[in-house]
């Protein structure tokens, strides 16, 4: 009797070394009677003018992964098609597979597609659980009471306990404190000397992808000067480099911003873990080991682990909790389109010019720049949450629906009615001046609230508070801002509103990509 043929579809952001769908298929039929398929979808690539470095990262990592699987004895079909269904149909027809295995996608739309594949392809489809997120195996809020607001800190502590991360044998958190965030808000010292993250010279395969992307003329930014990891071994090197050279300084300066260096002490590992070249516990244990070995202080290690085990997992949980409502969430009724400056970096505001240009060039900026510069500005100017999230998905190398929608729409813009975070990330130029060196070389004065040299962040911030003070008053964490309005003389309030209106009227909106 002829043995049945199993196929395994691996999505481009699921490049795990120990892939659960491969393991499930192999346990059923053995390696000899299975084939693995990876598919490039031209319609998915063309959905947005994506950052070219992201396209190179994804396509090169996929092709290297296929190469690695073949090296260890798997039969791999690498197909290019208009969409995934077309590619899978061709694969099933050619391979005569009678069963398809795949791992649950991290995005709502892709998981919906997987749920329809059996009917679409005419063969049984087994969707195994996603193993890229720890919350898929342990959900601290699985029994959240109706009407009770989830809090990320509580979520994080439960994750620490369950996975025994930075915990002592008596059940206390390492160092005696759960969260060192208050110690992690220092501005960058003048003596700072950058330690560039590990970079990787493109090999022949990656160079071919770079040429393809450049010749296609599709996307934003440039594929040139690409130096990201595209294999598991390279990603592990990048992780070790961060642990050895930047983890110790990460904690105190994780919120700092500087024109001297856009990377500072950050890990730059999100692009790798988000496509499976690294795994979350791998990163967490490496940081924890550095603390136990005395190579990094608890404040830095806890801060990094909170980003991975707390924030990342919480954001993913919120995505699935709120979808598909996040797609249309707009609690502040913002309607403006994304300003043109976010596509060309043409602005007199030094902080935004610097960060936007960096994002255009590299597809990266760190989390505070994303929240307190980009989301803050978009919130104060009333940009539509959908427009902001679309820009993030277009420009960032680590951007995927599951992280962008809850982080931008929920956390940054507070458009989900406060389900993800208790307050919007808004602030005046005072915060930016305190946490960065941008203001020192800017034409605007961060201390002026009105006038030709006043920083737009100032009058936009106070205009926002004036406009929404009744709503803001109901949020305890923003109460002081509302109280501050009462101390502003009425003539100055009027001037704030006038200058904000003038600025907003002159703010060019993006119409089409050039």
Secondary structure, DSSP 4 states (H G I P E B T S, - for coil): -PPP-EEEE--TT---SS-HHHHHHHHHH-GGGEEEEEEEEHHHHTTS--BHHHHHHHHHHHHHHHHHHHHTT-EEEEEEESSHHHHHHHHHHHHT-SEEEEEPPSSHHHHHHHHHHHHHHSSEEEEEPP-S-GGGT--TTTTPPTTPPP-HHHHHHHHHHHHT-SB-TTSPBGGG-S--GGGS-PPPPTT----PPP-----HHHHHHHHHHHHHT-SBS-STT-----SHHHHHHHHHHHHHHTHHHHHHHTT-B-SS-SSTT----HHHHTTTSS-HHHHHHHHHHHHHTTSS-HHHHHHHHIIIIIIIHHHHHHHHHHTTGGGG--TT---BPPBTHHHH---S-HHHHHHHHHHHHHS---HHIIIIIIIHHHHHTTB-HHHHHHHHHHH-TT--HHHHIIIIIIIIS-TTSSSS-SS-----HHHHHHHBSSGGGSSSBTT-SSSTTB-HHHHHHHHHHHHTHHHHHTSGGGHHHHHHHHTS-HHHHHHHHHHHHHHHHT-PBP-S--
